[in-house]
């Protein structure tokens, strides 16, 4: 389960990584579960932390950006698949402070005698997640 803080609650969320969105790396509440932020440390203990980023290059901007987002999503899904039944993932990246965003560099290249654009896209800062385990 993936959790994100909204006010004084951690809510379960699903990933919404979309290259066409204003905020490409998004999470949407799925209303499956929520935990009080103040009692969460009494119930869960931090097991590990993970930083995820991705990188891609190509000639079509949207395709390159979507490739980066797909790679990032794969990494998060792999982490979710590795969780034990009593573990959850909490998104540590905060809006306005350390929230990941796609960054790009564009350069001109000559290919087959034509001027073309070449895009390089990466995530900065990395998506910061923490794995927590329910205490007994």
OpenMM code with the backbone's topology and positions (N, CA, C; nanometers):
from openmm import Vec3, app, unit

residues = "UNK UNK UNK UNK UNK UNK UNK UNK UNK UNK UNK UNK UNK UNK UNK UNK UNK UNK UNK UNK UNK UNK UNK UNK UNK UNK UNK UNK UNK UNK UNK UNK UNK UNK UNK UNK UNK UNK UNK UNK UNK UNK UNK UNK UNK UNK UNK UNK UNK UNK UNK UNK UNK UNK UNK UNK UNK UNK UNK UNK UNK UNK UNK UNK UNK UNK UNK UNK UNK UNK UNK UNK UNK UNK UNK UNK UNK UNK UNK UNK UNK UNK UNK UNK UNK UNK UNK UNK UNK UNK UNK UNK UNK UNK UNK UNK UNK UNK UNK UNK UNK UNK UNK UNK UNK UNK UNK UNK UNK UNK UNK UNK UNK UNK UNK UNK UNK UNK UNK UNK UNK UNK UNK UNK UNK UNK UNK UNK UNK UNK UNK UNK UNK UNK UNK UNK".split()
positions = [
    Vec3(0.0840, -0.1168, 0.0000),
    Vec3(0.0000, 0.0000, 0.0000),
    Vec3(0.0892, 0.1241, 0.0000),
    Vec3(0.0472, 0.2218, -0.0734),
    Vec3(0.1191, 0.3479, -0.0887),
    Vec3(0.0407, 0.4561, -0.0152),
    Vec3(0.1061, 0.5302, 0.0751),
    Vec3(0.0408, 0.6327, 0.1552),
    Vec3(0.1038, 0.7686, 0.1301),
    Vec3(0.0201, 0.8717, 0.1368),
    Vec3(0.0681, 1.0088, 0.1233),
    Vec3(-0.0023, 1.0947, 0.2268),
    Vec3(0.0706, 1.1911, 0.2801),
    Vec3(0.0136, 1.2780, 0.3832),
    Vec3(-0.0724, 1.3870, 0.3207),
    Vec3(-0.1929, 1.4011, 0.3748),
    Vec3(-0.2841, 1.5106, 0.3427),
    Vec3(-0.3298, 1.5678, 0.4761),
    Vec3(-0.2758, 1.6818, 0.5147),
    Vec3(-0.3110, 1.7406, 0.6436),
    Vec3(-0.2641, 1.6535, 0.7586),
    Vec3(-0.3577, 1.6127, 0.8430),
    Vec3(-0.3229, 1.5315, 0.9595),
    Vec3(-0.3505, 1.3833, 0.9374),
    Vec3(-0.3637, 1.3431, 0.8116),
    Vec3(-0.3923, 1.2028, 0.7791),
    Vec3(-0.2980, 1.1520, 0.6705),
    Vec3(-0.2634, 1.0242, 0.6799),
    Vec3(-0.1999, 0.9531, 0.5692),
    Vec3(-0.3117, 0.8798, 0.4971),
    Vec3(-0.3275, 0.9043, 0.3687),
    Vec3(-0.4308, 0.8381, 0.2886),
    Vec3(-0.3648, 0.7452, 0.1881),
    Vec3(-0.4308, 0.6340, 0.1607),
    Vec3(-0.3810, 0.5458, 0.0557),
    Vec3(-0.4020, 0.6158, -0.0786),
    Vec3(-0.3046, 0.5973, -0.1682),
    Vec3(-0.3080, 0.6642, -0.2977),
    Vec3(-0.2693, 0.5668, -0.4079),
    Vec3(-0.3011, 0.6057, -0.5290),
    Vec3(-0.2543, 0.5326, -0.6462),
    Vec3(-0.1729, 0.6288, -0.7308),
    Vec3(-0.0796, 0.5736, -0.8046),
    Vec3(0.0076, 0.6564, -0.8878),
    Vec3(-0.0686, 0.7104, -1.0085),
    Vec3(-0.0353, 0.8330, -1.0447),
    Vec3(-0.0927, 0.8962, -1.1625),
    Vec3(0.0195, 0.9724, -1.2321),
    Vec3(0.1042, 0.8975, -1.3034),
    Vec3(0.2185, 0.9568, -1.3723),
    Vec3(0.1776, 0.9795, -1.5180),
    Vec3(0.1668, 1.1060, -1.5568),
    Vec3(0.1164, 1.1401, -1.6890),
    Vec3(0.1990, 1.2540, -1.7478),
    Vec3(0.2606, 1.2287, -1.8616),
    Vec3(0.3465, 1.3297, -1.9244),
    Vec3(0.2690, 1.4519, -1.9721),
    Vec3(0.1389, 1.4394, -1.9892),
    Vec3(0.0589, 1.5510, -2.0378),
    Vec3(0.0019, 1.6370, -1.9247),
    Vec3(0.0191, 1.5932, -1.8012),
    Vec3(-0.0331, 1.6674, -1.6866),
    Vec3(0.0628, 1.7794, -1.6463),
    Vec3(0.0089, 1.8808, -1.5820),
    Vec3(0.0922, 1.9902, -1.5339),
    Vec3(0.1911, 1.9399, -1.4297),
    Vec3(0.1433, 1.8570, -1.3387),
    Vec3(0.2295, 1.7922, -1.2403),
    Vec3(0.2411, 1.6458, -1.2824),
    Vec3(0.3467, 1.6140, -1.3540),
    Vec3(0.3600, 1.4821, -1.4173),
    Vec3(0.3628, 1.3678, -1.3176),
    Vec3(0.4222, 1.3897, -1.2008),
    Vec3(0.4338, 1.2857, -1.0993),
    Vec3(0.3253, 1.3121, -0.9959),
    Vec3(0.2130, 1.2439, -1.0140),
    Vec3(0.0983, 1.2688, -0.9279),
    Vec3(0.0515, 1.1440, -0.8554),
    Vec3(-0.0216, 1.1669, -0.7488),
    Vec3(-0.0822, 1.0590, -0.6716),
    Vec3(-0.2263, 1.0988, -0.6448),
    Vec3(-0.3148, 1.0018, -0.6551),
    Vec3(-0.4571, 1.0260, -0.6375),
    Vec3(-0.5084, 0.9409, -0.5214),
    Vec3(-0.5785, 1.0035, -0.4280),
    Vec3(-0.6358, 0.9277, -0.3164),
    Vec3(-0.7336, 0.8238, -0.3688),
    Vec3(-0.7225, 0.7022, -0.3148),
    Vec3(-0.8168, 0.5983, -0.3565),
    Vec3(-0.9188, 0.5655, -0.2478),
    Vec3(-0.9095, 0.6339, -0.1354),
    Vec3(-1.0048, 0.6232, -0.0248),
    Vec3(-1.0169, 0.4814, 0.0326),
    Vec3(-0.9115, 0.4010, 0.0162),
    Vec3(-0.9128, 0.2649, 0.0693),
    Vec3(-0.8814, 0.2629, 0.2184),
    Vec3(-0.7806, 0.3428, 0.2591),
    Vec3(-0.7410, 0.3434, 0.3988),
    Vec3(-0.6799, 0.4757, 0.4368),
    Vec3(-0.6891, 0.5094, 0.5649),
    Vec3(-0.6231, 0.6297, 0.6145),
    Vec3(-0.5761, 0.6058, 0.7578),
    Vec3(-0.4718, 0.6799, 0.7963),
    Vec3(-0.4131, 0.6686, 0.9290),
    Vec3(-0.3881, 0.8090, 0.9813),
    Vec3(-0.4082, 0.8289, 1.1094),
    Vec3(-0.3788, 0.9562, 1.1728),
    Vec3(-0.2270, 0.9754, 1.1784),
    Vec3(-0.1806, 1.0910, 1.1375),
    Vec3(-0.0371, 1.1197, 1.1338),
    Vec3(0.0252, 1.1111, 1.2733),
    Vec3(-0.0493, 1.1536, 1.3739),
    Vec3(0.0064, 1.1605, 1.5093),
    Vec3(0.0138, 1.0243, 1.5781),
    Vec3(-0.0727, 0.9306, 1.5414),
    Vec3(-0.0670, 0.7966, 1.6009),
    Vec3(0.0079, 0.6972, 1.5121),
    Vec3(0.0409, 0.7386, 1.3906),
    Vec3(0.1111, 0.6503, 1.2965),
    Vec3(0.2421, 0.5956, 1.3552),
    Vec3(0.3260, 0.6787, 1.4199),
    Vec3(0.4514, 0.6256, 1.4761),
    Vec3(0.4305, 0.5228, 1.5876),
    Vec3(0.3147, 0.5244, 1.6513),
    Vec3(0.2845, 0.4246, 1.7542),
    Vec3(0.2531, 0.2890, 1.6926),
    Vec3(0.2081, 0.2900, 1.5681),
    Vec3(0.1641, 0.1684, 1.5007),
    Vec3(0.2658, 0.1144, 1.4014),
    Vec3(0.3480, 0.2037, 1.3439),
    Vec3(0.4423, 0.1643, 1.2400),
    Vec3(0.5828, 0.2123, 1.2732),
    Vec3(0.6828, 0.1337, 1.2298),
    Vec3(0.8224, 0.1741, 1.2442),
    Vec3(0.8883, 0.1762, 1.1067),
    Vec3(0.9797, 0.2710, 1.0873),
    Vec3(1.0487, 0.2839, 0.9589),
    Vec3(1.1480, 0.1695, 0.9423),
    Vec3(1.1430, 0.1057, 0.8251),
    Vec3(1.2313, -0.0066, 0.7949),
    Vec3(1.3426, 0.0360, 0.7002),
    Vec3(1.3069, 0.1122, 0.5974),
    Vec3(1.4061, 0.1534, 0.4977),
    Vec3(1.3581, 0.2769, 0.4235),
    Vec3(1.4524, 0.3398, 0.3532),
    Vec3(1.4217, 0.4554, 0.2688),
    Vec3(1.4742, 0.4292, 0.1291),
    Vec3(1.4057, 0.4862, 0.0304),
    Vec3(1.4431, 0.4646, -0.1094),
    Vec3(1.4254, 0.5940, -0.1867),
    Vec3(1.5227, 0.6239, -0.2723),
    Vec3(1.5144, 0.7372, -0.3641),
    Vec3(1.5114, 0.6820, -0.5057),
    Vec3(1.4131, 0.7260, -0.5829),
    Vec3(1.3991, 0.6781, -0.7200),
    Vec3(1.4072, 0.7948, -0.8181),
    Vec3(1.4835, 0.7726, -0.9252),
    Vec3(1.4869, 0.8678, -1.0339),
    Vec3(1.4927, 0.7895, -1.1644),
    Vec3(1.4874, 0.8588, -1.2741),
    Vec3(1.4910, 0.7938, -1.4052),
    Vec3(1.5472, 0.8930, -1.5060),
    Vec3(1.5864, 0.8399, -1.6207),
    Vec3(1.6512, 0.9194, -1.7249),
    Vec3(1.6159, 0.8591, -1.8597),
    Vec3(1.5922, 0.9431, -1.9593),
    Vec3(1.5677, 0.8953, -2.0954),
    Vec3(1.6072, 1.0041, -2.1949),
    Vec3(1.6347, 0.9604, -2.3174),
    Vec3(1.6707, 1.0521, -2.4261),
    Vec3(1.5980, 1.0117, -2.5521),
    Vec3(1.5734, 1.1090, -2.6396),
    Vec3(1.5105, 1.0789, -2.7668),
    Vec3(1.4721, 1.2043, -2.8420),
    Vec3(1.4034, 1.1846, -2.9548),
    Vec3(1.3701, 1.2965, -3.0428),
    Vec3(1.2270, 1.3460, -3.0292),
    Vec3(1.1402, 1.2699, -2.9619),
    Vec3(1.0013, 1.3129, -2.9444),
    Vec3(0.9812, 1.3410, -2.7956),
    Vec3(0.9588, 1.4675, -2.7631),
    Vec3(0.9549, 1.5108, -2.6239),
    Vec3(0.8570, 1.4289, -2.5394),
    Vec3(0.7329, 1.4160, -2.5818),
    Vec3(0.6330, 1.3458, -2.5019),
    Vec3(0.6704, 1.1998, -2.4799),
    Vec3(0.7253, 1.1363, -2.5826),
    Vec3(0.7660, 0.9957, -2.5686),
    Vec3(0.8804, 0.9799, -2.4686),
    Vec3(0.9752, 1.0728, -2.4707),
    Vec3(1.0882, 1.0678, -2.3783),
    Vec3(1.0388, 1.0909, -2.2355),
    Vec3(0.9535, 1.1897, -2.2179),
    Vec3(0.9011, 1.2185, -2.0846),
    Vec3(0.8178, 1.1021, -2.0318),
    Vec3(0.7369, 1.0420, -2.1169),
    Vec3(0.6559, 0.9272, -2.0735),
    Vec3(0.7444, 0.8076, -2.0410),
    Vec3(0.8545, 0.7900, -2.1127),
    Vec3(0.9481, 0.6810, -2.0825),
    Vec3(1.0091, 0.6989, -1.9440),
    Vec3(1.0442, 0.8217, -1.9098),
    Vec3(1.0992, 0.8500, -1.7772),
    Vec3(0.9953, 0.8180, -1.6696),
    Vec3(0.8729, 0.8618, -1.6910),
    Vec3(0.7668, 0.8374, -1.5930),
    Vec3(0.7353, 0.6886, -1.5811),
    Vec3(0.7388, 0.6170, -1.6914),
    Vec3(0.7151, 0.4723, -1.6878),
    Vec3(0.8244, 0.4007, -1.6097),
    Vec3(0.9489, 0.4426, -1.6286),
    Vec3(1.0604, 0.3821, -1.5531),
    Vec3(1.0470, 0.4095, -1.4041),
    Vec3(1.0068, 0.5317, -1.3706),
    Vec3(0.9860, 0.5664, -1.2301),
    Vec3(0.8734, 0.4823, -1.1703),
    Vec3(0.7654, 0.4693, -1.2437),
    Vec3(0.6521, 0.3891, -1.1969),
    Vec3(0.6910, 0.2429, -1.1782),
    Vec3(0.7704, 0.1884, -1.2697),
    Vec3(0.8166, 0.0492, -1.2574),
    Vec3(0.8957, 0.0289, -1.1289),
    Vec3(0.9802, 0.1251, -1.0941),
    Vec3(1.0600, 0.1140, -0.9725),
    Vec3(0.9707, 0.1125, -0.8478),
    Vec3(0.8686, 0.1984, -0.8471),
    Vec3(0.7776, 0.2034, -0.7330),
    Vec3(0.6962, 0.0738, -0.7251),
    Vec3(0.6501, 0.0250, -0.8382),
    Vec3(0.5738, -0.1006, -0.8402),
    Vec3(0.6602, -0.2164, -0.7909),
    Vec3(0.7861, -0.2209, -0.8330),
    Vec3(0.8769, -0.3255, -0.7853),
    Vec3(0.8916, -0.3207, -0.6336),
    Vec3(0.9039, -0.2004, -0.5784),
    Vec3(0.9128, -0.1872, -0.4332),
    Vec3(0.7829, -0.2330, -0.3675),
    Vec3(0.6698, -0.1950, -0.4232),
    Vec3(0.5408, -0.2356, -0.3681),
    Vec3(0.5252, -0.3876, -0.3716),
    Vec3(0.5715, -0.4494, -0.4799),
    Vec3(0.5621, -0.5950, -0.4936),
    Vec3(0.6500, -0.6687, -0.3924),
    Vec3(0.7542, -0.6018, -0.3427),
    Vec3(0.8463, -0.6657, -0.2495),
    Vec3(0.8025, -0.6519, -0.1031),
    Vec3(0.6958, -0.5789, -0.0792),
    Vec3(0.6501, -0.5557, 0.0580),
    Vec3(0.5926, -0.6817, 0.1213),
    Vec3(0.6161, -0.6950, 0.2511),
    Vec3(0.5491, -0.7993, 0.3284),
    Vec3(0.4064, -0.7511, 0.3569),
    Vec3(0.3219, -0.8420, 0.4036),
    Vec3(0.1810, -0.8070, 0.4250),
    Vec3(0.1603, -0.7005, 0.5332),
    Vec3(0.2576, -0.6813, 0.6232),
    Vec3(0.2431, -0.5838, 0.7309),
    Vec3(0.3217, -0.4546, 0.7030),
    Vec3(0.3596, -0.4316, 0.5774),
    Vec3(0.4382, -0.3136, 0.5423),
    Vec3(0.3607, -0.2191, 0.4520),
    Vec3(0.3942, -0.0908, 0.4613),
    Vec3(0.3363, 0.0129, 0.3754),
    Vec3(0.4482, 0.1050, 0.3293),
    Vec3(0.4226, 0.1786, 0.2234),
    Vec3(0.5175, 0.2776, 0.1728),
    Vec3(0.4570, 0.4157, 0.1964),
    Vec3(0.5367, 0.5051, 0.2529),
    Vec3(0.4927, 0.6429, 0.2744),
    Vec3(0.5759, 0.7336, 0.1840),
    Vec3(0.5082, 0.8173, 0.1087),
    Vec3(0.5757, 0.9131, 0.0216),
    Vec3(0.6324, 1.0241, 0.1093),
    Vec3(0.7637, 1.0381, 0.1094),
    Vec3(0.8317, 1.1373, 0.1921),
    Vec3(0.8507, 1.2701, 0.1193),
    Vec3(0.8484, 1.2694, -0.0134),
    Vec3(0.8634, 1.3922, -0.0915),
    Vec3(0.7456, 1.4846, -0.0614),
    Vec3(0.7747, 1.6113, -0.0359),
    Vec3(0.6709, 1.7064, 0.0016),
    Vec3(0.6518, 1.8125, -0.1060),
    Vec3(0.5268, 1.8486, -0.1289),
    Vec3(0.4946, 1.9545, -0.2243),
    Vec3(0.5649, 2.0826, -0.1833),
    Vec3(0.6234, 2.1517, -0.2788),
    Vec3(0.6857, 2.2797, -0.2531),
    Vec3(0.8234, 2.2732, -0.1891),
    Vec3(0.8662, 2.1551, -0.1459),
    Vec3(0.9961, 2.1453, -0.0796),
    Vec3(1.0875, 2.0493, -0.1542),
    Vec3(1.0515, 1.9235, -0.1550),
    Vec3(1.1380, 1.8211, -0.2158),
    Vec3(1.0622, 1.7368, -0.3168),
    Vec3(0.9596, 1.7938, -0.3775),
    Vec3(0.8754, 1.7147, -0.4663),
    Vec3(0.9422, 1.6944, -0.6026),
    Vec3(0.9434, 1.5708, -0.6521),
    Vec3(1.0106, 1.5434, -0.7799),
    Vec3(0.9375, 1.6040, -0.8990),
    Vec3(1.0150, 1.6397, -0.9978),
    Vec3(0.9625, 1.6997, -1.1203),
    Vec3(1.0490, 1.6532, -1.2362),
    Vec3(0.9900, 1.6466, -1.3543),
    Vec3(1.0706, 1.6132, -1.4713),
    Vec3(1.1474, 1.7384, -1.5133),
    Vec3(1.2739, 1.7196, -1.5431),
    Vec3(1.3601, 1.8285, -1.5907),
    Vec3(1.4117, 1.7879, -1.7279),
    Vec3(1.4284, 1.8847, -1.8141),
    Vec3(1.4717, 1.8503, -1.9490),
    Vec3(1.5808, 1.9418, -2.0004),
    Vec3(1.6567, 1.8863, -2.0911),
    Vec3(1.7555, 1.9629, -2.1669),
    Vec3(1.7290, 1.9336, -2.3140),
    Vec3(1.7376, 2.0356, -2.3950),
    Vec3(1.7128, 2.0208, -2.5384),
    Vec3(1.8363, 2.0679, -2.6133),
    Vec3(1.8757, 1.9905, -2.7140),
    Vec3(1.9866, 2.0343, -2.7981),
    Vec3(1.9524, 2.0041, -2.9432),
    Vec3(2.0135, 2.0788, -3.0298),
    Vec3(1.9912, 2.0596, -3.1730),
    Vec3(2.0952, 1.9619, -3.2258),
    Vec3(2.0497, 1.8704, -3.3087),
    Vec3(2.1399, 1.7755, -3.3737),
    Vec3(2.1063, 1.7734, -3.5228),
    Vec3(2.2047, 1.7341, -3.6001),
    Vec3(2.1811, 1.7197, -3.7445),
    Vec3(2.1755, 1.5704, -3.7744),
    Vec3(2.0632, 1.5271, -3.8292),
    Vec3(2.0443, 1.3868, -3.8617),
    Vec3(1.9941, 1.3788, -4.0051),
    Vec3(2.0651, 1.3037, -4.0871),
    Vec3(2.0307, 1.2898, -4.2293),
    Vec3(2.0185, 1.4262, -4.2971),
    Vec3(2.1071, 1.5190, -4.2588),
    Vec3(2.1098, 1.6505, -4.3219),
    Vec3(2.0014, 1.7449, -4.2738),
    Vec3(1.9222, 1.7054, -4.1733),
    Vec3(1.8147, 1.7907, -4.1225),
    Vec3(1.8409, 1.8280, -3.9778),
    Vec3(1.8007, 1.9491, -3.9423),
    Vec3(1.8080, 1.9906, -3.8022),
    Vec3(1.6965, 1.9234, -3.7237),
    Vec3(1.7328, 1.8653, -3.6118),
    Vec3(1.6348, 1.7983, -3.5249),
    Vec3(1.6634, 1.8379, -3.3811),
    Vec3(1.5637, 1.8181, -3.2973),
    Vec3(1.5821, 1.8399, -3.1548),
    Vec3(1.6042, 1.7053, -3.0862),
    Vec3(1.6902, 1.7061, -2.9864),
    Vec3(1.7168, 1.5863, -2.9074),
    Vec3(1.6891, 1.6223, -2.7609),
    Vec3(1.5996, 1.5457, -2.6978),
    Vec3(1.5569, 1.5750, -2.5615),
    Vec3(1.6208, 1.4784, -2.4629),
    Vec3(1.6646, 1.5317, -2.3521),
    Vec3(1.7126, 1.4521, -2.2395),
    Vec3(1.6254, 1.4906, -2.1206),
    Vec3(1.5610, 1.3900, -2.0593),
    Vec3(1.4690, 1.4151, -1.9478),
    Vec3(1.5121, 1.3301, -1.8293),
    Vec3(1.5075, 1.3905, -1.7099),
    Vec3(1.5356, 1.3168, -1.5870),
    Vec3(1.4464, 1.3692, -1.4745),
    Vec3(1.4452, 1.2979, -1.3638),
    Vec3(1.3659, 1.3351, -1.2461),
    Vec3(1.4585, 1.4037, -1.1459),
    Vec3(1.4142, 1.5194, -1.0967),
    Vec3(1.4944, 1.5908, -0.9978),
    Vec3(1.4028, 1.6722, -0.9077),
    Vec3(1.4129, 1.6679, -0.7801),
    Vec3(1.4900, 1.5720, -0.7008),
    Vec3(1.4262, 1.4334, -0.7105),
    Vec3(1.4948, 1.3315, -0.6637),
    Vec3(1.4394, 1.1959, -0.6706),
    Vec3(1.3108, 1.1833, -0.5877),
    Vec3(1.2286, 1.0868, -0.6246),
    Vec3(1.1093, 1.0534, -0.5466),
    Vec3(1.1567, 0.9798, -0.4222),
    Vec3(1.1263, 1.0351, -0.3051),
    Vec3(1.1747, 0.9794, -0.1781),
    Vec3(1.0603, 0.9034, -0.1095),
    Vec3(1.0816, 0.7733, -0.0884),
    Vec3(0.9816, 0.6876, -0.0249),
    Vec3(1.0420, 0.6192, 0.0965),
    Vec3(0.9581, 0.5865, 0.1937),
    Vec3(1.0026, 0.5122, 0.3123),
    Vec3(0.9098, 0.3931, 0.3326),
    Vec3(0.9691, 0.2804, 0.3673),
    Vec3(0.8924, 0.1589, 0.3969),
    Vec3(0.8764, 0.1506, 0.5482),
    Vec3(0.7527, 0.1291, 0.5904),
    Vec3(0.7206, 0.1135, 0.7322),
    Vec3(0.6598, -0.0237, 0.7556),
    Vec3(0.6874, -0.0783, 0.8737),
    Vec3(0.6323, -0.2085, 0.9132),
    Vec3(0.5455, -0.1876, 1.0376),
    Vec3(0.4318, -0.2548, 1.0379),
    Vec3(0.3407, -0.2486, 1.1531),
    Vec3(0.4103, -0.3136, 1.2736),
    Vec3(0.4092, -0.2445, 1.3860),
    Vec3(0.4700, -0.2999, 1.5078),
    Vec3(0.3710, -0.3913, 1.5762),
    Vec3(0.4216, -0.4849, 1.6552),
    Vec3(0.3306, -0.5789, 1.7211),
    Vec3(0.2796, -0.5288, 1.8519),
] * unit.nanometer
topology = app.Topology()
chain = topology.addChain("A")
for resn in residues:
    res = topology.addResidue(resn, chain)
    for name in ("N", "CA", "C"):
        topology.addAtom(name, app.Element.getBySymbol(name[0]), res)
